Amino acid sequence: MDDHGHGNSVAAWTGTILLLLASLLVCLGVFFGWDWATWSGVAVAVIAVGAWWGLNAAGYDETHWNQRDA
């Protein structure tokens, strides 16, 4: 069986949603030849990784989130 939560955390969901947005922008930029969308997607991907890492460091990962005071 999987552990409780199975990776669900604020940090994980924030990173995942931002990386999906980045992927969409890069795909549209490459397909339609929109340089602004391609580079915006690259920038959003870098921001997503930073947000994911930062939120993990700030205690919004699954381990710390489940141990918070309710």
MMTF fields as JSON, N, C-alpha, C and O atoms, coordinates in Angstrom:
{
  "mmtfVersion": "1.0.0",
  "mmtfProducer": "UNKNOWN",
  "numBonds": 279,
  "numAtoms": 280,
  "numGroups": 70,
  "numChains": 1,
  "numModels": 1,
  "chainsPerModel": [1],
  "groupsPerChain": [70],
  "chainIdList": ["A"],
  "bondAtomList": [4, 2, 8, 6, 12, 10, 16, 14, 20, 18, 24, 22, 28, 26, 32, 30, 36, 34, 40, 38, 44, 42, 48, 46, 52, 50, 56, 54, 60, 58, 64, 62, 68, 66, 72, 70, 76, 74, 80, 78, 84, 82, 88, 86, 92, 90, 96, 94, 100, 98, 104, 102, 108, 106, 112, 110, 116, 114, 120, 118, 124, 122, 128, 126, 132, 130, 136, 134, 140, 138, 144, 142, 148, 146, 152, 150, 156, 154, 160, 158, 164, 162, 168, 166, 172, 170, 176, 174, 180, 178, 184, 182, 188, 186, 192, 190, 196, 194, 200, 198, 204, 202, 208, 206, 212, 210, 216, 214, 220, 218, 224, 222, 228, 226, 232, 230, 236, 234, 240, 238, 244, 242, 248, 246, 252, 250, 256, 254, 260, 258, 264, 262, 268, 266, 272, 270, 276, 274],
  "bondOrderList": [1, 1, 1, 1, 1, 1, 1, 1, 1, 1, 1, 1, 1, 1, 1, 1, 1, 1, 1, 1, 1, 1, 1, 1, 1, 1, 1, 1, 1, 1, 1, 1, 1, 1, 1, 1, 1, 1, 1, 1, 1, 1, 1, 1, 1, 1, 1, 1, 1, 1, 1, 1, 1, 1, 1, 1, 1, 1, 1, 1, 1, 1, 1, 1, 1, 1, 1, 1, 1],
  "groupList": [{"groupName": "MET", "atomNameList": ["N", "CA", "C", "O"], "elementList": ["N", "C", "C", "O"], "formalChargeList": [0, 0, 0, 0], "bondAtomList": [1, 0, 2, 1, 3, 2], "bondOrderList": [1, 1, 2], "singleLetterCode": "M", "chemCompType": "L-PEPTIDE LINKING"}, {"groupName": "ASP", "atomNameList": ["N", "CA", "C", "O"], "elementList": ["N", "C", "C", "O"], "formalChargeList": [0, 0, 0, 0], "bondAtomList": [1, 0, 2, 1, 3, 2], "bondOrderList": [1, 1, 2], "singleLetterCode": "D", "chemCompType": "L-PEPTIDE LINKING"}, {"groupName": "HIS", "atomNameList": ["N", "CA", "C", "O"], "elementList": ["N", "C", "C", "O"], "formalChargeList": [0, 0, 0, 0], "bondAtomList": [1, 0, 2, 1, 3, 2], "bondOrderList": [1, 1, 2], "singleLetterCode": "H", "chemCompType": "L-PEPTIDE LINKING"}, {"groupName": "GLY", "atomNameList": ["N", "CA", "C", "O"], "elementList": ["N", "C", "C", "O"], "formalChargeList": [0, 0, 0, 0], "bondAtomList": [1, 0, 2, 1, 3, 2], "bondOrderList": [1, 1, 2], "singleLetterCode": "G", "chemCompType": "PEPTIDE LINKING"}, {"groupName": "ASN", "atomNameList": ["N", "CA", "C", "O"], "elementList": ["N", "C", "C", "O"], "formalChargeList": [0, 0, 0, 0], "bondAtomList": [1, 0, 2, 1, 3, 2], "bondOrderList": [1, 1, 2], "singleLetterCode": "N", "chemCompType": "L-PEPTIDE LINKING"}, {"groupName": "SER", "atomNameList": ["N", "CA", "C", "O"], "elementList": ["N", "C", "C", "O"], "formalChargeList": [0, 0, 0, 0], "bondAtomList": [1, 0, 2, 1, 3, 2], "bondOrderList": [1, 1, 2], "singleLetterCode": "S", "chemCompType": "L-PEPTIDE LINKING"}, {"groupName": "VAL", "atomNameList": ["N", "CA", "C", "O"], "elementList": ["N", "C", "C", "O"], "formalChargeList": [0, 0, 0, 0], "bondAtomList": [1, 0, 2, 1, 3, 2], "bondOrderList": [1, 1, 2], "singleLetterCode": "V", "chemCompType": "L-PEPTIDE LINKING"}, {"groupName": "ALA", "atomNameList": ["N", "CA", "C", "O"], "elementList": ["N", "C", "C", "O"], "formalChargeList": [0, 0, 0, 0], "bondAtomList": [1, 0, 2, 1, 3, 2], "bondOrderList": [1, 1, 2], "singleLetterCode": "A", "chemCompType": "L-PEPTIDE LINKING"}, {"groupName": "TRP", "atomNameList": ["N", "CA", "C", "O"], "elementList": ["N", "C", "C", "O"], "formalChargeList": [0, 0, 0, 0], "bondAtomList": [1, 0, 2, 1, 3, 2], "bondOrderList": [1, 1, 2], "singleLetterCode": "W", "chemCompType": "L-PEPTIDE LINKING"}, {"groupName": "THR", "atomNameList": ["N", "CA", "C", "O"], "elementList": ["N", "C", "C", "O"], "formalChargeList": [0, 0, 0, 0], "bondAtomList": [1, 0, 2, 1, 3, 2], "bondOrderList": [1, 1, 2], "singleLetterCode": "T", "chemCompType": "L-PEPTIDE LINKING"}, {"groupName": "ILE", "atomNameList": ["N", "CA", "C", "O"], "elementList": ["N", "C", "C", "O"], "formalChargeList": [0, 0, 0, 0], "bondAtomList": [1, 0, 2, 1, 3, 2], "bondOrderList": [1, 1, 2], "singleLetterCode": "I", "chemCompType": "L-PEPTIDE LINKING"}, {"groupName": "LEU", "atomNameList": ["N", "CA", "C", "O"], "elementList": ["N", "C", "C", "O"], "formalChargeList": [0, 0, 0, 0], "bondAtomList": [1, 0, 2, 1, 3, 2], "bondOrderList": [1, 1, 2], "singleLetterCode": "L", "chemCompType": "L-PEPTIDE LINKING"}, {"groupName": "CYS", "atomNameList": ["N", "CA", "C", "O"], "elementList": ["N", "C", "C", "O"], "formalChargeList": [0, 0, 0, 0], "bondAtomList": [1, 0, 2, 1, 3, 2], "bondOrderList": [1, 1, 2], "singleLetterCode": "C", "chemCompType": "L-PEPTIDE LINKING"}, {"groupName": "PHE", "atomNameList": ["N", "CA", "C", "O"], "elementList": ["N", "C", "C", "O"], "formalChargeList": [0, 0, 0, 0], "bondAtomList": [1, 0, 2, 1, 3, 2], "bondOrderList": [1, 1, 2], "singleLetterCode": "F", "chemCompType": "L-PEPTIDE LINKING"}, {"groupName": "TYR", "atomNameList": ["N", "CA", "C", "O"], "elementList": ["N", "C", "C", "O"], "formalChargeList": [0, 0, 0, 0], "bondAtomList": [1, 0, 2, 1, 3, 2], "bondOrderList": [1, 1, 2], "singleLetterCode": "Y", "chemCompType": "L-PEPTIDE LINKING"}, {"groupName": "GLU", "atomNameList": ["N", "CA", "C", "O"], "elementList": ["N", "C", "C", "O"], "formalChargeList": [0, 0, 0, 0], "bondAtomList": [1, 0, 2, 1, 3, 2], "bondOrderList": [1, 1, 2], "singleLetterCode": "E", "chemCompType": "L-PEPTIDE LINKING"}, {"groupName": "GLN", "atomNameList": ["N", "CA", "C", "O"], "elementList": ["N", "C", "C", "O"], "formalChargeList": [0, 0, 0, 0], "bondAtomList": [1, 0, 2, 1, 3, 2], "bondOrderList": [1, 1, 2], "singleLetterCode": "Q", "chemCompType": "L-PEPTIDE LINKING"}, {"groupName": "ARG", "atomNameList": ["N", "CA", "C", "O"], "elementList": ["N", "C", "C", "O"], "formalChargeList": [0, 0, 0, 0], "bondAtomList": [1, 0, 2, 1, 3, 2], "bondOrderList": [1, 1, 2], "singleLetterCode": "R", "chemCompType": "L-PEPTIDE LINKING"}],
  "groupTypeList": [0, 1, 1, 2, 3, 2, 3, 4, 5, 6, 7, 7, 8, 9, 3, 9, 10, 11, 11, 11, 11, 7, 5, 11, 11, 6, 12, 11, 3, 6, 13, 13, 3, 8, 1, 8, 7, 9, 8, 5, 3, 6, 7, 6, 7, 6, 10, 7, 6, 3, 7, 8, 8, 3, 11, 4, 7, 7, 3, 14, 1, 15, 9, 2, 8, 4, 16, 17, 1, 7],
  "groupIdList": [1, 2, 3, 4, 5, 6, 7, 8, 9, 10, 11, 12, 13, 14, 15, 16, 17, 18, 19, 20, 21, 22, 23, 24, 25, 26, 27, 28, 29, 30, 31, 32, 33, 34, 35, 36, 37, 38, 39, 40, 41, 42, 43, 44, 45, 46, 47, 48, 49, 50, 51, 52, 53, 54, 55, 56, 57, 58, 59, 60, 61, 62, 63, 64, 65, 66, 67, 68, 69, 70],
  "secStructList": [7, 7, 7, 6, 6, 6, 6, 7, 7, 2, 2, 2, 2, 2, 2, 2, 2, 2, 2, 2, 2, 2, 2, 2, 2, 2, 2, 2, 2, 2, 2, 2, 6, 7, 2, 2, 2, 2, 2, 2, 2, 2, 2, 2, 2, 2, 2, 2, 2, 2, 2, 2, 2, 2, 2, 2, 2, 6, 6, 7, 1, 2, 2, 2, 2, 2, 6, 1, 7, 7],
  "xCoordList": [0.833, 0.0, 0.877, 2.019, 0.329, 1.035, 0.919, -0.023, 1.885, 1.839, 0.699, 0.208, 0.291, -0.782, -0.402, 0.714, -1.313, -1.074, -0.514, -0.852, 0.331, 0.903, 1.481, 1.283, 2.194, 2.853, 2.013, 2.478, 0.789, -0.058, 0.396, 0.339, 0.84, 1.239, 1.087, 0.97, 1.091, 1.004, 2.189, 2.023, 3.37, 4.568, 4.468, 4.77, 4.047, 3.969, 2.922, 3.177, 1.754, 0.698, 1.054, 0.762, 1.671, 2.088, 3.108, 2.983, 4.107, 5.112, 4.527, 4.887, 3.628, 3.023, 2.182, 2.287, 1.351, 0.491, 1.329, 1.052, 2.347, 3.2, 3.987, 4.179, 4.443, 5.165, 4.241, 4.669, 2.982, 2.019, 1.781, 1.701, 1.668, 1.517, 2.75, 2.63, 3.925, 5.163, 5.212, 5.612, 4.808, 4.799, 3.849, 4.171, 2.686, 1.719, 2.295, 2.179, 2.908, 3.489, 4.601, 4.663, 5.469, 6.558, 5.995, 6.446, 5.027, 4.431, 3.783, 3.991, 2.999, 2.364, 3.404, 3.278, 4.423, 5.467, 6.218, 6.507, 6.534, 7.253, 6.341, 6.764, 5.101, 4.181, 3.852, 3.881, 3.54, 3.135, 4.29, 4.098, 5.478, 6.624, 6.6, 7.161, 5.952, 5.873, 7.048, 7.052, 8.028, 9.204, 8.845, 9.4, 7.914, 7.54, 6.941, 7.196, 6.151, 5.534, 6.577, 6.547, 7.49, 8.54, 9.386, 9.612, 9.851, 10.714, 9.939, 10.495, 8.666, 7.831, 7.665, 7.688, 7.499, 7.394, 8.662, 8.607, 9.801, 11.078, 11.189, 11.621, 10.799, 10.859, 9.913, 10.276, 8.704, 7.74, 8.261, 8.037, 8.947, 9.515, 10.569, 10.613, 11.409, 12.429, 11.76, 12.168, 10.746, 10.004, 9.322, 9.289, 8.774, 8.086, 9.027, 8.681, 10.208, 11.18, 11.59, 11.712, 11.8, 12.147, 11.031, 11.288, 9.792, 8.652, 8.507, 8.264, 8.657, 8.544, 9.611, 9.314, 10.84, 11.94, 11.737, 11.923, 11.354, 11.163, 10.039, 10.174, 8.934, 7.82, 8.192, 7.776, 8.965, 9.458, 10.326, 10.186, 11.216, 12.108, 11.344, 11.759, 10.225, 9.428, 8.49, 7.796, 8.467, 7.646, 6.304, 5.427, 6.118, 4.861, 4.938, 4.11, 5.929, 6.004, 5.104, 4.557, 4.956, 4.011, 4.373, 3.493, 5.647, 6.077, 5.721, 5.104, 6.106, 5.836, 4.359, 3.827, 3.697, 2.292, 1.422, 0.476, 1.726, 0.942, 1.225, 0.415, 2.352, 2.706, 2.311, 2.589, 1.675, 1.323, 0.255, -0.437, 0.136, -0.894, -2.248, -2.431, -3.181, -4.514, -5.455, -6.619],
  "yCoordList": [-1.188, 0.0, 1.251, 1.233, 2.299, 3.578, 4.259, 4.024, 5.1, 5.877, 6.881, 7.229, 7.335, 8.314, 9.58, 10.079, 10.091, 11.311, 11.057, 11.773, 10.057, 9.642, 10.828, 10.941, 11.708, 12.816, 14.064, 15.05, 14.049, 15.233, 16.281, 16.061, 17.407, 18.514, 19.805, 19.795, 20.902, 22.208, 22.396, 22.879, 22.017, 22.175, 21.348, 21.84, 20.104, 19.222, 19.697, 19.719, 20.076, 20.525, 21.849, 22.045, 22.744, 24.017, 23.78, 24.33, 22.967, 22.66, 21.96, 22.267, 21.024, 20.272, 21.161, 21.083, 22.002, 22.882, 23.875, 24.121, 24.44, 25.381, 24.691, 25.275, 23.468, 22.746, 22.351, 22.325, 22.046, 21.779, 23.033, 22.959, 24.175, 25.437, 25.716, 26.146, 25.473, 25.676, 24.766, 25.196, 23.523, 22.58, 23.043, 22.964, 23.524, 24.023, 25.205, 25.267, 26.132, 27.296, 26.896, 27.406, 25.999, 25.562, 24.842, 25.084, 23.969, 23.243, 24.199, 24.082, 25.143, 26.111, 26.977, 27.278, 27.37, 28.197, 27.492, 28.092, 26.229, 25.467, 25.185, 25.31, 24.809, 24.44, 25.634, 25.526, 26.768, 27.937, 28.882, 29.866, 28.593, 29.444, 30.748, 31.751, 30.734, 31.927, 31.909, 31.158, 32.729, 32.773, 33.217, 32.71, 34.166, 34.666, 33.552, 33.501, 32.661, 31.571, 30.53, 29.998, 30.243, 29.269, 29.735, 28.98, 30.969, 31.472, 31.741, 31.635, 32.086, 32.22, 30.869, 30.778, 29.824, 28.477, 28.042, 27.407, 28.385, 28.062, 28.81, 28.244, 30.077, 30.873, 30.325, 30.253, 29.936, 29.377, 28.054, 27.756, 27.262, 26.001, 26.257, 25.557, 27.25, 27.587, 28.091, 27.722, 28.924, 29.424, 28.276, 28.256, 27.316, 26.174, 25.343, 24.951, 25.08, 24.295, 25.062, 24.479, 26.357, 27.178, 27.236, 27.18, 27.347, 27.383, 26.054, 26.016, 24.966, 23.635, 23.446, 23.004, 23.782, 23.64, 24.569, 24.167, 25.812, 26.78, 26.399, 26.543, 25.915, 25.495, 24.266, 24.14, 23.362, 22.22, 22.695, 22.218, 23.628, 24.144, 24.916, 24.955, 25.532, 26.318, 25.451, 25.959, 24.151, 23.256, 22.911, 22.416, 23.156, 22.812, 21.486, 21.213, 20.658, 19.325, 18.384, 18.768, 17.171, 16.233, 15.89, 15.802, 15.697, 15.304, 16.363, 16.062, 17.588, 18.659, 19.038, 19.4, 18.962, 19.352, 18.431, 18.896, 17.138, 16.194, 16.336, 15.902, 16.932, 17.092, 18.454, 18.738, 19.299, 20.644, 20.576, 19.569, 21.647, 21.72, 21.894, 22.777, 21.06, 21.126, 21.958, 22.123],
  "zCoordList": [0.0, 0.0, 0.0, 0.46, -0.511, -0.52, 0.829, 1.586, 1.113, 2.341, 2.281, 1.207, 3.453, 3.542, 2.775, 2.915, 1.978, 1.22, -0.165, -1.107, -0.307, -1.586, -2.367, -3.577, -1.66, -2.332, -2.483, -3.054, -1.986, -2.088, -1.083, 0.127, -1.586, -0.726, -1.512, -2.737, -0.796, -1.45, -2.396, -3.516, -1.949, -2.777, -4.055, -5.143, -3.924, -5.091, -6.093, -7.297, -5.603, -6.514, -7.182, -8.362, -6.45, -7.044, -8.153, -9.248, -7.868, -8.878, -10.087, -11.223, -9.849, -10.947, -11.847, -13.071, -11.255, -12.052, -12.854, -14.028, -12.223, -12.951, -14.063, -15.13, -13.834, -14.887, -16.036, -17.19, -15.735, -16.81, -17.646, -18.873, -16.989, -17.711, -18.569, -19.716, -18.011, -18.766, -19.991, -21.072, -19.821, -20.947, -22.04, -23.225, -21.641, -22.616, -23.391, -24.615, -22.682, -23.352, -24.32, -25.439, -23.899, -24.78, -26.004, -27.123, -25.805, -26.939, -27.934, -29.142, -27.424, -28.322, -29.022, -30.209, -28.281, -28.874, -29.982, -31.018, -29.776, -30.801, -31.992, -33.141, -31.725, -32.806, -33.701, -34.927, -33.081, -33.855, -34.183, -34.897, -33.672, -33.943, -33.165, -33.606, -32.011, -31.164, -30.198, -29.223, -30.475, -29.596, -28.182, -27.207, -28.072, -26.744, -25.89, -24.687, -26.486, -25.723, -25.331, -24.221, -26.241, -25.94, -24.766, -23.82, -24.823, -23.75, -22.465, -21.371, -22.588, -21.384, -20.711, -19.484, -21.502, -20.956, -20.246, -19.192, -20.823, -20.174, -18.849, -17.845, -18.849, -17.617, -16.556, -15.382, -16.955, -16.002, -15.442, -14.268, -16.254, -15.765, -14.691, -13.679, -14.91, -13.906, -12.63, -11.529, -12.77, -11.611, -10.879, -9.648, -11.63, -11.022, -10.164, -9.049, -10.684, -9.913, -8.661, -7.584, -8.801, -7.642, -6.616, -5.414, -7.081, -6.161, -5.441, -4.235, -6.181, -5.586, -4.506, -3.396, -4.842, -3.89, -2.692, -1.544, -2.973, -1.903, -0.957, 0.258, -1.501, -0.649, 0.168, 1.32, -0.412, 0.369, 1.525, 2.651, 1.245, 2.286, 3.353, 4.511, 2.967, 3.909, 4.746, 5.627, 4.476, 5.286, 4.689, 5.398, 3.416, 2.77, 2.025, 1.156, 2.359, 1.771, 2.569, 3.604, 2.091, 2.703, 4.142, 4.998, 4.413, 5.753, 6.784, 7.806, 6.517, 7.466, 7.478, 8.527, 6.342, 6.248, 7.102, 7.739, 7.125, 7.923, 9.414, 10.232, 9.785, 11.189, 11.75, 12.915, 10.952, 11.413, 12.5, 12.65, 13.24, 14.273, 13.613, 12.775, 13.986, 13.372, 14.202, 13.837]
}
